[in-house]
Amino acid sequence: SAIFLAATYPDRIGALLLDSPFADAPSLIQRLNGPPLAAEAISGFKDNIDRMHDISQHCLIIHGTRDWIIPISDAEALYEACPSRKKKLVKIDGAGHNDLIIRDIETYFAEIRAWVDSIREE
């Protein structure tokens, strides 16, 4: 995942843009009626929420407020876990998991443009 790459290679990846990210894979699998995971199978597994603690890069998270696949609470948890001083969480009102751009294309791209511009200015 992008979070894994940014946490693993902070010297190579200068910024992180997350669109509807999940915080916890086992919970996501359970929500989608996937197979139960035995504790032994995931022992030592670092999930997105764990890796987010290693993110020091610029971080923009965009998420829909009505996402039933990956709830907005996942994005909020990732935002809170991220220690970066340059982070932002954008909530697209009324958007689900796959319709962020359809619901509010102006906000979606304006936020990305402003974020990229702020990185360029540094």
C-alpha positions in Angstrom: 0.0 0.0 0.0 1.0 3.6 -0.3 1.2 3.9 3.5 3.6 0.9 3.6 5.8 2.5 0.9 5.9 5.9 2.5 6.7 4.5 5.9 9.4 2.1 4.6 11.0 4.6 2.2 10.7 8.1 3.7 13.8 9.2 1.9 12.3 8.3 -1.5 8.7 9.3 -1.0 8.2 13.0 -0.2 4.4 13.1 0.2 1.5 10.8 0.7 -2.0 11.2 -0.9 -4.6 8.8 0.4 -8.1 8.4 -1.2 -10.5 6.5 1.0 -7.9 4.6 2.9 -8.5 1.8 5.4 -6.8 1.8 8.8 -7.3 -1.9 9.8 -7.2 -4.7 7.3 -8.7 -7.5 9.5 -11.7 -5.2 10.3 -12.2 -4.4 6.6 -12.1 -8.1 5.7 -14.7 -8.8 8.4 -16.9 -5.9 7.3 -16.9 -7.3 3.8 -17.8 -10.8 5.1 -14.4 -12.2 4.3 -13.0 -15.3 6.1 -12.2 -15.0 9.7 -8.5 -14.5 10.4 -6.8 -16.5 13.1 -4.8 -14.5 15.6 -1.7 -16.7 14.7 -2.1 -15.8 11.1 -1.7 -12.1 11.7 0.7 -12.2 14.6 3.3 -9.4 14.1 1.4 -7.9 11.2 1.7 -4.1 11.0 -1.5 -2.6 9.6 -1.9 0.9 8.0 -2.8 2.4 11.4 0.5 1.1 12.9 2.5 2.3 9.9 0.9 5.7 10.0 2.9 6.5 13.1 6.0 6.5 10.9 4.8 9.0 8.4 6.6 12.3 8.5 5.9 13.4 5.0 3.2 15.7 3.8 0.0 13.8 4.0 -3.4 14.5 2.4 -6.3 12.2 3.2 -9.6 12.5 1.2 -12.6 10.5 2.3 -16.4 10.4 1.8 -18.6 10.9 4.8 -21.0 8.2 3.6 -18.5 5.5 2.8 -20.0 2.2 3.9 -17.0 0.1 2.6 -14.4 2.0 4.6 -16.0 4.3 7.1 -14.8 7.9 7.6 -13.7 6.8 11.0 -10.8 4.9 9.4 -9.6 8.1 7.7 -10.0 10.0 11.0 -8.0 7.4 12.8 -5.2 7.5 10.2 -5.1 11.3 10.4 -4.8 11.2 14.2 -2.1 8.6 14.1 0.0 10.6 11.6 2.7 12.6 13.3 3.4 14.8 10.3 3.1 18.5 10.9 1.9 18.9 7.3 -1.3 16.8 7.2 -4.9 17.5 6.2 -8.1 15.5 6.2 -10.7 16.4 3.6 -14.2 15.1 4.0 -16.4 15.0 0.9 -19.9 15.4 2.2 -22.3 12.7 1.1 -19.7 10.7 -0.9 -19.4 7.0 -0.6 -16.3 4.9 -1.4 -16.2 5.2 -5.2 -17.9 8.5 -5.9 -15.7 11.2 -4.4 -15.2 12.9 -7.7 -18.8 12.6 -8.8 -20.0 14.1 -5.6 -17.7 17.1 -5.4 -15.1 17.3 -8.2 -14.3 20.9 -7.5 -13.3 20.3 -3.9 -11.5 17.0 -4.7 -9.2 18.6 -7.2 -8.9 22.0 -5.5 -7.6 20.3 -2.4 -5.1 18.3 -4.3 -4.0 21.3 -6.3 -3.6 23.4 -3.1 -1.7 20.5 -1.4 0.7 20.1 -4.3 1.3 23.9 -4.5 2.1 24.0 -0.8 4.7 21.2 -1.3 6.2 23.1 -4.2 6.5 26.3 -2.2 8.8 24.6 0.3 
